[in-house]
């Protein structure tokens, strides 16, 4: 399929998401919910496997999230899991659907739908991604439609003997209301779930025991 056909697949009206108003009563409700959610998040610590490290920070409107893991795994199994886009919804929490719309060589158009759930808060996640594959090395993607004004990301795979270094780096600017004080934590939690699920699936598919966390 030619690149112009891929663009035609993705072309269409942009998903519209209503934004929450900023009335005093609504802000008070948000702040009350925020207090509870942040207390809960602190208590549970956003539990992730020891082999996974996730960090997030804010840069203006954007949230930058980075994740890494060092696994006792083989590169071929990891690549098969990473590029099985049609199966993501089977093992990634909060992802309702993930399907390939089109493919041309190493460029793939992938549509994903779900929700970001962070204690009392639920945010829509509907995105169409243009994914570029570099076989057995990694993938990069950027949103071409959906509920994010900007979403770019990259996964990398590097084999070191019997160990596999798996990393993610992403930049996200939502096109929906996201309370600033919890936005970073909520998107970090979403990446934790997806990245952790990919790590688990890689190990299920053919890897051995996890090694130590990546430094």
PyMOL commands that set and color helices and strands:
alter all, ss='L'
color gray80, all
select helices_A, chain A and resi 3-10+24-44+75-82+85-91+180-205
alter helices_A, ss='H'
color red, helices_A
select strands_A, chain A and resi 52-59+62-72+95-104+107-118+121-134+138-146+148-160+163-174
alter strands_A, ss='S'
color yellow, strands_A
deselect
rebuild
show_as cartoon
